[in-house]
Amino acid sequence: MTPDGGELLDAAARAVFDSVDGRARLAPLLASFDAAVGRFLEDDAPRDLLLAIRLDWALCDATPSDARDAADTWLRRAAAGELPDVPPDPAWEPLLATHASVFEVWPTSDGAFLRDIVRGVCLPLVEPMGLHPAPRGPAAVWDARLIVTSDGARLCRAPLLYPLDVLTLLHRYATATFEAAFEPATCVLPLRRAWLAVHRQPRLAPERAFRTALAGWGNAASSS
């Protein structure tokens, strides 16, 4: 895990959102996230990680109402010195190369290969994770944000773990929403909503809870 990845995200979020103007920037984005994913409750665990994922999304992926294109995020504006109340910090530059999605995890002897289920991109994770290869298929499924460098990718924060039982549904979702898969502000949100449904219904089979939560997104929730 990148030692300062989460700290850099937290510092940039404070600079961009922790002011009167900043809260005005943040409020509509949080409303959009909550509408798509659901509001996090006090007993949703890991709550601190969930709140960080939401804030990271608002900073790095979501776009303002007057965005010039899909890459015109508050982070990019801050890093470019376009926000009068936010002095740009060169330390934020690595954050411009973050990549957030839901990944298959394929362990190797010195790290892992992560395959983005939604976009199909494969990235080498250049840090040991203590996972062992599975007899068949990936060893884990993670919702994670990565900092991508010339050497490979590193985790910004601990990953959110998805049950392997829903892997087939994840693949169906990726196929059904391929055209939207390159919109980082929206493509992963339905999967986070489905994760939340699984988390809140532990007595329900993960596949059933996931399918129900994904209903309405193309053919992702249809039976095979």
C-alpha positions as CSV (number, residue, x, y, z in Angstrom):
1,M,0.0,0.0,0.0
2,T,1.4,3.4,-0.9
3,P,2.5,4.9,2.4
4,D,1.2,8.4,1.6
5,G,-1.6,7.6,-0.9
6,G,-4.4,8.0,1.5
7,E,-2.7,10.9,3.3
8,L,-2.3,12.7,0.0
9,L,-6.0,12.2,-0.9
10,D,-7.0,13.4,2.6
11,A,-4.9,16.5,2.3
12,A,-6.1,17.4,-1.1
13,A,-9.8,16.8,0.0
14,R,-9.3,19.1,2.9
15,A,-7.8,21.8,0.8
16,V,-10.6,21.6,-1.9
17,F,-13.6,21.0,0.3
18,D,-12.9,22.2,3.9
19,S,-14.1,25.8,3.5
20,V,-17.4,27.6,2.8
21,D,-16.7,27.5,-0.9
22,G,-15.4,23.9,-0.6
23,R,-18.5,22.7,1.1
24,A,-20.6,24.2,-1.7
25,R,-18.4,22.3,-4.2
26,L,-18.8,19.0,-2.3
27,A,-22.5,19.0,-1.3
28,P,-24.0,18.3,-4.8
29,L,-21.5,15.6,-5.4
30,L,-22.2,13.8,-2.1
31,A,-25.9,14.1,-2.9
32,S,-25.3,12.4,-6.3
33,F,-23.2,9.6,-4.7
34,D,-25.8,9.0,-2.0
35,A,-28.6,8.8,-4.6
36,A,-26.6,6.2,-6.7
37,V,-25.1,4.2,-3.9
38,G,-27.2,4.9,-0.8
39,R,-26.4,6.8,2.4
40,F,-23.9,5.1,4.7
41,L,-25.2,4.3,8.2
42,E,-23.4,4.4,11.5
43,D,-23.1,0.6,11.7
44,D,-21.9,0.1,8.1
45,A,-18.5,-1.3,8.4
46,P,-15.8,-0.4,7.5
47,R,-17.4,3.0,7.9
48,D,-14.2,5.1,7.8
49,L,-13.1,3.4,4.5
50,L,-16.6,3.8,3.0
51,L,-16.6,7.5,3.8
52,A,-13.1,7.9,2.4
53,I,-14.2,6.1,-0.8
54,R,-17.1,8.6,-1.2
55,L,-14.8,11.6,-0.6
56,D,-12.1,10.2,-3.0
57,W,-14.8,9.8,-5.6
58,A,-16.0,13.4,-5.2
59,L,-12.4,14.7,-5.5
60,C,-10.9,12.5,-8.2
61,D,-13.8,11.1,-10.3
62,A,-16.9,13.2,-10.1
63,T,-17.2,16.4,-12.2
64,P,-18.7,19.8,-11.3
65,S,-21.9,20.9,-13.0
66,D,-19.9,23.2,-15.3
67,A,-17.3,20.6,-16.2
68,R,-15.6,21.0,-19.6
69,D,-15.2,17.2,-20.1
70,A,-15.2,14.0,-18.1
71,A,-11.7,14.6,-16.8
72,D,-12.5,18.1,-15.4
73,T,-12.6,17.2,-11.7
74,W,-12.1,19.3,-8.6
75,L,-8.7,17.7,-8.1
76,R,-7.5,18.6,-11.6
77,R,-8.8,22.2,-11.2
78,A,-7.0,22.5,-7.8
79,A,-3.7,21.0,-9.2
80,A,-3.9,23.4,-12.1
81,G,-4.3,26.4,-9.9
82,E,-7.8,27.1,-11.1
83,L,-9.4,27.5,-7.7
84,P,-8.6,31.0,-6.2
85,D,-8.9,29.7,-2.6
86,V,-6.8,26.6,-3.0
87,P,-3.0,27.0,-3.5
88,P,-1.9,24.1,-5.8
89,D,0.4,21.6,-4.2
90,P,2.9,19.7,-6.4
91,A,2.5,16.7,-4.0
92,W,-0.9,16.1,-5.5
93,E,0.4,15.3,-9.0
94,P,0.5,11.5,-8.4
95,L,-3.2,11.7,-7.6
96,L,-4.0,12.8,-11.1
97,A,-3.0,9.2,-12.2
98,T,-5.3,7.3,-9.8
99,H,-7.5,4.6,-11.2
100,A,-10.5,3.4,-9.2
101,S,-12.7,0.4,-10.0
102,V,-13.6,-3.2,-9.0
103,F,-10.7,-5.6,-9.8
104,E,-10.0,-9.3,-10.0
105,V,-6.9,-10.0,-8.0
106,W,-4.4,-12.6,-9.5
107,P,-1.5,-13.0,-7.0
108,T,2.1,-13.4,-8.2
109,S,5.3,-14.2,-6.4
110,D,6.0,-10.5,-5.8
111,G,2.6,-8.8,-5.9
112,A,-0.4,-9.3,-8.1
113,F,-2.0,-8.5,-11.4
114,L,-5.3,-6.6,-11.0
115,R,-7.8,-6.9,-13.8
116,D,-10.4,-4.1,-13.9
117,I,-13.6,-6.0,-14.3
118,V,-15.5,-3.0,-15.7
119,R,-12.9,-1.6,-18.1
120,G,-10.8,-4.6,-18.8
121,V,-7.5,-2.9,-18.0
122,C,-4.8,-5.1,-16.3
123,L,-2.3,-3.5,-13.9
124,P,0.6,-5.0,-12.0
125,L,0.4,-4.3,-8.3
126,V,4.0,-3.7,-7.1
127,E,3.6,-4.6,-3.5
128,P,3.2,-8.0,-1.7
129,M,-0.3,-8.7,-0.4
130,G,0.0,-12.1,1.2
131,L,-2.5,-13.7,-1.1
132,H,-2.1,-17.1,-2.7
133,P,-3.3,-18.1,-6.1
134,A,-6.7,-19.8,-6.2
135,P,-7.2,-23.2,-7.8
136,R,-9.5,-21.6,-10.4
137,G,-10.1,-18.0,-11.1
138,P,-9.0,-14.9,-9.2
139,A,-8.1,-15.1,-5.5
140,A,-10.1,-12.0,-4.5
141,V,-12.3,-9.2,-5.9
142,W,-11.4,-5.7,-4.7
143,D,-13.0,-2.2,-5.0
144,A,-9.8,-0.1,-4.8
145,R,-8.1,3.1,-5.9
146,L,-4.7,2.8,-7.3
147,I,-1.9,5.2,-8.0
148,V,-0.5,4.2,-11.4
149,T,3.2,4.9,-12.1
150,S,5.7,3.7,-14.6
151,D,6.7,0.9,-12.3
152,G,3.1,-0.4,-11.8
153,A,0.2,0.3,-9.4
154,R,0.0,0.8,-5.7
155,L,-3.0,0.9,-3.4
156,C,-4.0,4.3,-2.1
157,R,-6.1,2.7,0.7
158,A,-7.2,-0.7,1.9
159,P,-9.5,-2.4,-0.6
160,L,-13.2,-3.0,-0.1
161,L,-13.7,-6.8,-0.4
162,Y,-16.4,-8.3,-2.6
163,P,-17.6,-11.9,-2.3
164,L,-16.3,-14.1,-5.0
165,D,-19.8,-15.5,-5.4
166,V,-20.8,-12.4,-7.4
167,L,-18.0,-12.6,-9.9
168,T,-20.3,-13.8,-12.7
169,L,-22.7,-11.0,-12.1
170,L,-19.8,-8.5,-12.2
171,H,-18.9,-9.8,-15.6
172,R,-22.4,-9.5,-16.8
173,Y,-22.6,-5.9,-15.5
174,A,-19.4,-5.1,-17.3
175,T,-20.7,-6.5,-20.6
176,A,-24.1,-4.7,-20.2
177,T,-22.6,-1.3,-19.4
178,F,-19.6,-1.4,-21.7
179,E,-20.3,2.0,-23.3
180,A,-20.5,3.6,-19.9
181,A,-17.4,1.9,-18.6
182,F,-15.1,4.8,-19.4
183,E,-17.0,7.3,-17.3
184,P,-15.2,7.0,-14.0
185,A,-17.7,9.2,-12.2
186,T,-20.6,6.7,-12.7
187,C,-19.5,3.2,-13.8
188,V,-18.6,1.8,-10.4
189,L,-21.4,3.4,-8.4
190,P,-24.0,0.7,-9.1
191,L,-21.5,-2.0,-7.9
192,R,-20.9,-0.1,-4.7
193,R,-24.7,0.0,-4.2
194,A,-24.8,-3.8,-4.7
195,W,-21.9,-4.3,-2.3
196,L,-23.9,-2.3,0.3
197,A,-26.9,-4.5,-0.2
198,V,-24.8,-7.7,0.3
199,H,-23.3,-6.2,3.4
200,R,-26.6,-5.2,4.9
201,Q,-28.3,-8.6,4.2
202,P,-25.9,-11.2,5.6
203,R,-28.6,-13.8,5.7
204,L,-29.3,-13.5,2.0
205,A,-27.1,-15.2,-0.5
206,P,-24.6,-12.7,-1.9
207,E,-25.5,-13.4,-5.5
208,R,-29.2,-12.8,-4.8
209,A,-28.7,-9.5,-2.9
210,F,-26.2,-8.4,-5.6
211,R,-28.6,-9.2,-8.5
212,T,-31.5,-7.4,-6.8
213,A,-29.4,-4.3,-6.2
214,L,-28.2,-4.2,-9.9
215,A,-31.7,-4.6,-11.3
216,G,-32.3,-1.8,-13.8
217,W,-28.7,-1.7,-15.2
218,G,-29.0,-3.3,-18.6
219,N,-28.9,-7.1,-18.5
220,A,-26.5,-7.3,-15.5
221,A,-29.1,-8.7,-13.1
222,S,-30.8,-11.1,-15.5
223,S,-30.5,-14.8,-14.9
224,S,-28.2,-16.9,-17.1
